[in-house]
Amino acid sequence: MKKFIFIFFITLTVCLAYAQSNYGTEVTGEQKAALVTTVEKAHKQLTTLSASFTQEKTSALLTDKVVQKGTLNYKSPNQLRWEYTSPKAMTVIFSNGKVLLKTGSTTTTNPNKMLNEMGAMLINTINGSFLKENPDFSTRYYKNKSGQIVAVLTPINKKIQKYYKNIIITLNGSTHLADKVVLNETNGDATTIIFSDKKTNITLPDSLFK
């Protein structure tokens, strides 16, 4: 259950010298500092975000991908609704430090510590706080040929290292919002979350977060 919750939230973590890799050209030094400043500025202007997502799980133990779809709604500074709509409905709401887990007709308040921690991490990814120094991860930044920014987060926290090799967040080069998140597990499995239909700074009713 803890492993599933981590995958679930992680849904939904963004030069004087250059190094080429599968992620693109690494950004370091003064250009890295300028990049982080630009992305932080864009995220500070974000008051709300609404988007759809598709989550795909691949595993050597599975013949086919496991595909889940849903929506997210975020209101600055700390309200988030992450909702799976298919194939099974489930909703998690973070609001002012409280967590609600809704499955069917059952609602659980503050279900466990990890759920709270993962919610805080996801909110920090949306509002850009993940760009700051994070004691749980070592982060490197790249720019690919499409102009996207790729942040590669390698776990330092031993608890996270048990499950994940790295987390890769691809940010849109213009909006600096996440286009894709990939979670690579230590056992070779991978979870990919792709975001679409993103709408920013629109009116979201308070009822979404209750």
Backbone bond lengths (Angstrom), bond angles and torsions (degrees), N, CA, C in turn:
res aa  C-N    CA-C-N  psi(-1)  N-CA   C-N-CA  omega(-1)  CA-C   N-CA-C  phi
1 M - - - 1.466 - - 1.533 111.05 -
2 K 1.341 116.23 -42.04 1.472 119.48 179.88 1.527 110.91 -63.35
3 K 1.344 115.27 -40.09 1.462 119.44 179.81 1.518 110.36 -65.48
4 F 1.345 116.51 -40.97 1.463 120.49 178.53 1.526 110.95 -62.85
5 I 1.338 116.05 -42.44 1.469 119.88 -179.95 1.519 110.46 -62.25
6 F 1.348 117.07 -39.79 1.461 119.43 179.85 1.527 110.58 -62.78
7 I 1.346 117.04 -45.67 1.457 120.85 177.78 1.520 109.96 -60.68
8 F 1.307 116.09 -41.02 1.461 122.59 -176.43 1.518 112.17 -59.22
9 F 1.314 117.43 -38.94 1.449 120.24 -174.61 1.502 115.18 -97.38
10 I 1.003 99.49 -24.35 1.428 96.10 178.71 1.501 111.14 -68.51
11 T 1.548 91.48 9.17 1.338 87.94 164.56 0.949 122.01 -89.31
12 L 1.725 154.94 28.11 1.535 77.36 157.00 2.411 70.84 -171.73
13 T 5.128 99.11 75.71 1.372 147.71 -161.78 1.289 109.55 -110.67
14 V 3.672 161.71 90.78 1.299 165.73 -126.21 1.305 102.31 -140.75
15 C 15.865 141.38 165.17 1.478 90.10 -117.27 1.534 107.71 174.89
16 L 1.209 102.64 126.61 1.458 107.39 179.23 1.523 111.02 -87.47
17 A 1.327 115.79 -27.50 1.453 120.37 178.79 1.518 109.16 -126.22
18 Y 1.331 117.62 146.26 1.457 122.30 -177.10 1.524 110.18 -124.23
19 A 1.331 116.66 148.35 1.463 121.98 174.50 1.524 108.00 -141.53
20 Q 1.310 116.70 129.82 1.459 121.07 -179.80 1.525 110.17 -86.45
21 S 1.319 117.95 140.83 1.460 122.83 176.55 1.513 108.23 -151.79
22 N 1.326 117.00 -177.58 1.454 120.99 177.10 1.517 111.99 -65.10
23 Y 1.325 116.83 -18.27 1.463 121.11 -178.38 1.525 112.56 -88.34
24 G 1.318 118.26 -13.80 1.459 121.64 -177.21 1.512 110.35 124.99
25 T 1.323 116.12 -150.52 1.458 122.22 -179.49 1.529 109.67 -95.28
26 E 1.321 116.89 124.38 1.461 119.36 -178.16 1.524 110.80 -68.86
27 V 1.320 114.79 140.03 1.460 121.85 178.76 1.524 107.74 -106.68
28 T 1.334 116.53 123.84 1.462 120.78 -177.55 1.523 109.83 -136.25
29 G 1.320 115.72 177.48 1.462 121.50 173.53 1.514 114.03 59.66
30 E 1.332 115.75 -137.88 1.458 121.47 -176.52 1.524 112.07 -65.11
31 Q 1.319 117.18 -34.70 1.464 119.52 179.31 1.528 111.31 -68.71
32 K 1.318 117.07 -33.70 1.457 120.36 175.31 1.526 110.14 -64.53
33 A 1.331 116.66 -45.11 1.466 120.88 179.49 1.519 111.09 -61.05
34 A 1.345 116.58 -40.64 1.470 121.04 179.43 1.525 110.45 -67.61
35 L 1.337 116.19 -38.49 1.469 121.01 178.94 1.528 110.70 -63.30
36 V 1.316 116.62 -47.19 1.465 121.19 -179.78 1.522 110.53 -60.99
37 T 1.330 116.79 -41.19 1.470 121.13 178.78 1.520 111.10 -62.24
38 T 1.329 117.10 -43.10 1.467 121.66 -179.41 1.523 111.21 -63.99
39 V 1.325 116.34 -44.83 1.463 120.23 -179.50 1.529 110.76 -66.70
40 E 1.320 117.10 -42.36 1.468 120.74 178.72 1.526 110.93 -60.28
41 K 1.323 116.70 -40.83 1.468 120.94 179.66 1.525 110.85 -62.42
42 A 1.344 116.22 -42.87 1.468 120.42 179.51 1.522 111.02 -63.41
43 H 1.324 116.97 -40.45 1.460 120.31 -177.92 1.527 111.87 -72.21
44 K 1.325 117.54 -29.94 1.466 120.19 177.71 1.526 111.24 -66.62
45 Q 1.332 117.01 -24.83 1.457 121.23 179.19 1.520 112.34 -84.66
46 L 1.337 116.15 -3.10 1.463 121.20 -178.90 1.530 109.83 -85.60
47 T 1.325 116.36 115.97 1.467 120.54 177.43 1.523 111.60 -99.82
48 T 1.335 116.71 -36.86 1.464 120.99 175.42 1.523 110.09 -143.10
49 L 1.324 115.27 156.55 1.461 121.44 176.25 1.520 108.72 -145.10
50 S 1.326 115.87 132.81 1.457 122.49 174.10 1.525 107.63 -128.09
51 A 1.326 117.65 134.24 1.463 120.09 -177.45 1.520 110.67 -156.93
52 S 1.329 114.42 162.77 1.465 121.70 171.50 1.521 107.87 -104.43
53 F 1.333 116.37 156.92 1.458 118.68 176.81 1.527 110.29 -143.50
54 T 1.335 114.01 152.71 1.458 122.40 172.01 1.517 107.65 -123.28
55 Q 1.326 116.82 127.41 1.458 122.08 -177.88 1.523 109.15 -115.04
56 E 1.331 116.05 126.73 1.465 121.75 -179.65 1.525 110.10 -121.01
57 K 1.309 115.16 130.45 1.468 121.78 177.95 1.520 108.97 -111.64
58 T 1.337 117.24 124.19 1.454 121.74 176.18 1.527 108.97 -115.05
59 S 1.330 115.81 142.13 1.457 120.96 -178.22 1.520 109.53 -153.80
60 A 1.326 114.74 146.70 1.467 119.63 176.82 1.521 110.92 -64.98
61 L 1.327 117.09 -20.29 1.461 121.35 -178.42 1.526 112.34 -87.43
62 L 1.360 116.63 -8.40 1.455 120.62 -177.02 1.519 110.87 -113.46
63 T 1.323 117.06 136.02 1.461 121.00 178.18 1.522 110.82 -71.70
64 D 1.327 116.64 -42.96 1.459 122.16 -179.12 1.522 110.96 -115.68
65 K 1.318 115.68 159.63 1.455 120.61 174.80 1.531 109.76 -68.43
66 V 1.325 115.39 146.96 1.461 120.98 171.88 1.529 106.66 -95.33
67 V 1.327 116.53 116.98 1.466 121.30 -174.42 1.526 109.81 -112.70
68 Q 1.320 116.06 127.89 1.462 122.63 175.34 1.531 108.61 -126.32
69 K 1.328 115.48 147.10 1.460 120.01 180.00 1.518 109.63 -129.91
70 G 1.341 114.75 156.67 1.450 118.37 179.88 1.512 112.55 -177.59
71 T 1.323 114.83 -164.65 1.467 121.38 -178.49 1.521 109.31 -137.23
72 L 1.333 114.74 156.83 1.461 120.04 172.55 1.518 108.80 -130.32
73 N 1.312 114.80 147.29 1.457 122.10 174.15 1.516 108.28 -135.21
74 Y 1.324 116.20 131.09 1.467 122.05 -176.08 1.516 109.95 -130.92
75 K 1.326 115.34 137.53 1.461 120.97 174.22 1.518 108.26 -130.10
76 S 1.327 115.91 125.87 1.459 121.47 -179.35 1.530 110.58 -63.88
77 P 1.332 119.30 142.23 1.469 124.19 5.28 1.529 114.96 -98.61
78 N 1.334 119.09 -15.28 1.470 118.09 -169.48 1.520 114.24 -148.77
79 Q 1.337 117.41 34.94 1.462 120.36 176.56 1.529 109.85 -117.62
80 L 1.328 115.72 128.99 1.462 120.06 -176.92 1.527 110.34 -145.10
81 R 1.315 114.97 135.07 1.469 121.77 172.75 1.522 107.61 -120.25
82 W 1.343 116.47 116.20 1.465 122.90 178.81 1.523 106.69 -113.64
83 E 1.331 116.62 115.88 1.462 120.17 -169.76 1.522 112.31 -128.59
84 Y 1.331 116.35 120.51 1.455 121.37 170.87 1.526 108.17 -84.46
85 T 1.331 115.76 132.18 1.463 120.19 -179.77 1.532 112.55 -110.41
86 S 1.340 117.52 -22.88 1.461 120.71 177.45 1.531 109.70 -155.12
87 P 1.335 117.95 151.01 1.471 126.32 0.08 1.532 112.96 -79.12
88 K 1.329 117.68 -10.75 1.459 121.76 179.90 1.517 109.26 -130.46
89 A 1.326 116.55 135.08 1.460 121.02 -177.15 1.527 111.24 -80.84
90 M 1.335 114.98 134.07 1.461 121.47 174.53 1.520 107.74 -160.62
91 T 1.323 117.03 139.66 1.457 121.58 -176.60 1.520 110.10 -133.93
92 V 1.334 115.16 137.04 1.457 120.55 172.75 1.520 107.93 -122.96
93 I 1.329 116.49 131.02 1.461 122.31 -178.36 1.528 109.03 -120.44
94 F 1.321 115.40 128.52 1.456 122.04 174.34 1.521 107.50 -112.43
95 S 1.322 116.45 125.59 1.456 119.45 -178.09 1.521 110.21 -151.45
96 N 1.330 114.81 114.15 1.466 120.71 175.41 1.524 112.89 53.04
97 G 1.326 115.18 44.54 1.459 120.58 175.62 1.510 115.11 85.57
98 K 1.327 118.92 -3.64 1.458 122.37 178.38 1.524 110.23 -106.10
99 V 1.335 116.09 152.66 1.461 121.29 -178.91 1.528 109.20 -126.89
100 L 1.323 115.46 132.18 1.459 121.83 175.23 1.524 108.77 -119.54
101 L 1.325 116.99 127.44 1.462 122.95 176.14 1.522 107.90 -111.07
102 K 1.346 116.30 119.12 1.457 120.97 -177.11 1.521 110.26 -115.59
103 T 1.317 116.39 120.51 1.462 122.51 175.03 1.520 107.42 -132.10
104 G 1.312 115.99 112.28 1.457 119.84 -176.39 1.520 110.27 63.91
105 S 1.317 116.89 -126.92 1.464 121.22 -179.99 1.525 112.21 -94.55
106 T 1.345 116.77 4.79 1.463 121.74 -177.19 1.523 111.39 -99.43
107 T 1.327 116.38 131.51 1.461 122.00 175.90 1.520 109.06 -123.41
108 T 1.339 116.75 126.35 1.458 122.49 179.20 1.519 109.23 -115.24
109 T 1.321 117.22 132.06 1.453 122.04 179.91 1.523 110.12 -97.74
110 N 1.360 115.63 132.21 1.469 121.50 179.49 1.529 111.21 45.94
111 P 1.344 118.44 60.88 1.466 122.12 -172.41 1.526 115.36 -59.24
112 N 1.342 118.49 -40.40 1.467 120.01 176.34 1.524 110.49 -164.61
113 K 1.322 115.57 166.35 1.462 122.21 -174.81 1.523 111.37 -63.29
114 M 1.348 117.05 -41.63 1.460 119.84 -177.14 1.522 111.37 -63.38
115 L 1.320 116.18 -37.69 1.458 120.13 178.93 1.525 110.67 -61.64
116 N 1.338 116.38 -41.25 1.457 120.73 176.39 1.523 111.21 -62.62
117 E 1.324 116.47 -43.90 1.467 121.09 -178.49 1.527 111.65 -65.51
118 M 1.342 116.41 -41.36 1.450 119.89 -179.66 1.526 111.52 -68.89
119 G 1.317 116.23 -34.47 1.458 119.93 176.31 1.516 111.59 -63.72
120 A 1.335 115.42 -43.42 1.459 119.91 178.14 1.522 110.68 -62.35
121 M 1.340 116.37 -38.58 1.460 120.29 179.28 1.532 111.34 -65.10
122 L 1.338 116.23 -42.38 1.455 119.57 -179.42 1.529 111.23 -65.42
123 I 1.327 116.25 -42.33 1.466 120.14 178.04 1.521 110.09 -62.31
124 N 1.324 117.35 -40.38 1.468 120.74 178.89 1.522 111.71 -65.79
125 T 1.348 116.42 -29.13 1.461 119.77 176.05 1.524 110.42 -70.43
126 I 1.320 116.69 -42.06 1.468 120.70 -179.14 1.519 111.73 -67.43
127 N 1.338 116.68 -42.27 1.471 117.98 -176.22 1.523 113.64 -88.65
128 G 1.341 116.58 1.63 1.459 119.99 173.47 1.512 115.17 91.20
129 S 1.323 117.57 0.64 1.461 120.09 -178.63 1.530 112.17 -66.90
130 F 1.340 117.16 -20.68 1.463 119.72 179.90 1.516 111.93 -64.02
131 L 1.338 117.59 -17.20 1.463 121.15 -179.94 1.519 111.93 -69.21
132 K 1.329 116.22 -24.51 1.462 119.89 179.50 1.522 109.20 -74.67
133 E 1.321 116.11 167.12 1.453 120.52 -179.69 1.528 110.12 -57.31
134 N 1.328 116.15 129.63 1.452 121.86 -177.81 1.525 108.62 -122.30
135 P 1.341 117.86 119.99 1.467 119.97 -176.43 1.527 113.62 -66.76
136 D 1.328 117.33 -15.00 1.471 120.31 -178.73 1.526 113.19 -90.01
137 F 1.352 117.48 -16.84 1.466 120.91 -174.75 1.526 111.91 -138.76
138 S 1.321 114.64 151.30 1.462 122.45 166.38 1.521 106.37 -104.30
139 T 1.346 117.88 128.23 1.463 121.12 -171.98 1.527 111.57 -119.45
140 R 1.337 115.02 134.33 1.468 121.56 174.75 1.529 107.86 -124.30
141 Y 1.345 116.07 147.72 1.461 121.22 -175.07 1.527 110.92 -118.02
142 Y 1.347 114.63 143.78 1.457 121.81 -179.57 1.523 109.49 -137.43
143 K 1.325 116.10 160.84 1.459 122.33 169.01 1.512 107.91 -122.67
144 N 1.351 116.43 128.53 1.454 119.10 -179.29 1.529 111.15 -96.04
145 K 1.316 116.26 -179.79 1.465 120.70 -175.08 1.523 112.75 -66.82
146 S 1.319 117.21 -21.01 1.470 121.05 178.88 1.523 112.73 -85.31
147 G 1.339 116.29 -1.60 1.458 119.88 -179.65 1.509 113.60 87.70
148 Q 1.335 116.67 3.01 1.457 119.97 178.96 1.531 110.60 -78.11
149 I 1.313 115.55 155.76 1.458 122.33 176.21 1.523 107.71 -100.92
150 V 1.322 116.19 128.67 1.458 120.75 -178.70 1.527 108.71 -115.37
151 A 1.329 116.17 119.12 1.461 122.11 176.62 1.523 108.25 -104.05
152 V 1.331 116.98 122.83 1.458 122.50 179.81 1.524 108.21 -107.83
153 L 1.332 116.09 112.73 1.451 122.40 -177.67 1.527 109.28 -102.64
154 T 1.318 116.57 116.53 1.461 122.40 178.42 1.526 108.92 -104.92
155 P 1.335 118.22 123.90 1.464 120.31 -175.60 1.524 113.41 -62.83
156 I 1.330 115.22 137.42 1.458 123.21 170.41 1.532 108.81 -105.90
157 N 1.331 115.62 -34.31 1.454 122.40 177.94 1.536 109.55 -62.17
158 K 1.329 116.81 124.26 1.463 121.13 -174.98 1.527 112.21 -63.93
159 K 1.324 117.17 -31.87 1.457 120.21 179.22 1.524 110.76 -64.83
160 I 1.339 116.13 -41.29 1.460 121.16 179.39 1.522 110.54 -72.68
161 Q 1.346 117.05 -35.55 1.460 121.65 -179.88 1.525 112.66 -59.65
162 K 1.330 116.96 -25.68 1.459 120.15 179.70 1.524 111.56 -64.24
163 Y 1.330 116.36 -28.10 1.452 120.79 -173.74 1.526 113.72 -109.00
164 Y 1.334 117.55 -34.02 1.463 119.43 -169.17 1.523 114.02 -126.72
165 K 1.342 114.12 135.10 1.457 121.51 174.51 1.517 109.95 -77.61
166 N 1.323 116.29 -46.86 1.462 121.40 174.89 1.521 110.44 -165.15
167 I 1.332 115.10 168.58 1.456 123.01 175.60 1.520 106.94 -126.82
168 I 1.335 116.31 127.83 1.464 120.97 -175.96 1.523 109.10 -115.06
169 I 1.329 116.09 119.60 1.466 121.83 -179.65 1.519 108.30 -111.75
170 T 1.336 116.54 120.69 1.467 121.56 178.03 1.519 109.12 -103.38
171 L 1.345 115.97 118.91 1.456 121.83 -178.54 1.517 110.70 -101.38
172 N 1.323 116.15 141.44 1.458 121.46 174.68 1.525 109.46 -60.92
173 G 1.333 116.94 134.14 1.459 120.84 -176.49 1.510 114.19 -68.01
174 S 1.339 117.55 -20.20 1.471 121.20 -178.76 1.528 112.21 -98.83
175 T 1.340 116.66 -49.10 1.467 120.12 -176.05 1.523 112.66 -90.16
176 H 1.355 116.34 -20.39 1.458 123.34 -177.48 1.530 112.76 65.07
177 L 1.334 117.15 19.71 1.452 122.21 172.82 1.528 108.89 -94.66
178 A 1.332 116.82 156.43 1.458 120.78 -176.45 1.522 111.54 -67.73
179 D 1.323 116.21 127.40 1.462 122.67 171.15 1.531 110.51 -91.68
180 K 1.340 114.77 -34.42 1.464 118.99 -174.59 1.523 110.43 -155.75
181 V 1.331 115.77 145.42 1.464 122.14 173.35 1.525 107.55 -129.74
182 V 1.330 116.31 131.06 1.466 121.26 178.36 1.527 108.65 -122.47
183 L 1.324 115.78 126.98 1.458 121.60 177.08 1.521 108.44 -109.30
184 N 1.327 116.85 111.53 1.459 121.87 179.69 1.523 109.51 -97.51
185 E 1.328 115.71 116.87 1.456 120.97 -176.78 1.521 111.19 -85.76
186 T 1.311 115.94 158.51 1.466 120.89 -178.34 1.527 112.10 -67.02
187 N 1.340 117.41 -22.37 1.472 120.33 -179.52 1.529 112.77 -88.56
188 G 1.343 117.19 4.41 1.457 120.60 178.62 1.513 114.48 97.25
189 D 1.322 118.04 -11.64 1.461 120.91 175.72 1.530 110.07 -71.95
190 A 1.331 116.33 160.10 1.462 120.59 179.55 1.518 110.25 -146.36
191 T 1.324 115.35 143.24 1.460 122.10 174.85 1.516 108.02 -120.81
192 T 1.336 116.55 126.59 1.463 122.15 -179.78 1.524 109.35 -117.82
193 I 1.332 116.09 128.02 1.460 121.86 177.71 1.518 108.19 -117.12
194 I 1.330 116.44 121.56 1.472 121.95 -179.55 1.525 108.62 -112.91
195 F 1.335 116.17 129.23 1.456 122.02 -177.39 1.530 110.65 -101.06
196 S 1.329 116.26 143.58 1.466 121.09 -179.65 1.524 109.32 -146.97
197 D 1.335 115.07 171.81 1.469 121.72 176.44 1.529 111.89 51.93
198 K 1.318 116.67 42.07 1.467 120.65 -177.44 1.531 111.01 -75.15
199 K 1.321 114.95 130.84 1.467 121.89 176.85 1.518 107.80 -126.77
200 T 1.315 116.62 128.97 1.458 120.90 -175.85 1.523 111.99 -114.86
201 N 1.336 114.58 149.86 1.468 122.97 174.00 1.528 112.91 53.93
202 I 1.332 114.57 42.32 1.461 120.61 174.05 1.531 108.76 -103.12
203 T 1.316 117.10 167.46 1.454 120.76 178.97 1.518 110.63 -78.83
204 L 1.336 116.49 124.46 1.452 122.13 177.17 1.532 108.54 -119.42
205 P 1.334 117.66 126.65 1.473 120.01 -177.88 1.530 111.55 -68.01
206 D 1.321 116.23 146.75 1.457 121.16 179.05 1.524 111.75 -61.91
207 S 1.326 117.57 -23.75 1.455 121.62 -177.89 1.536 112.56 -63.10
208 L 1.327 116.98 -21.72 1.459 120.52 178.33 1.529 111.90 -64.83
209 F 1.308 116.09 -25.00 1.463 120.56 -172.66 1.529 112.23 -109.05
210 K 1.327 115.55 27.87 1.465 121.06 178.89 1.522 110.09 -126.20
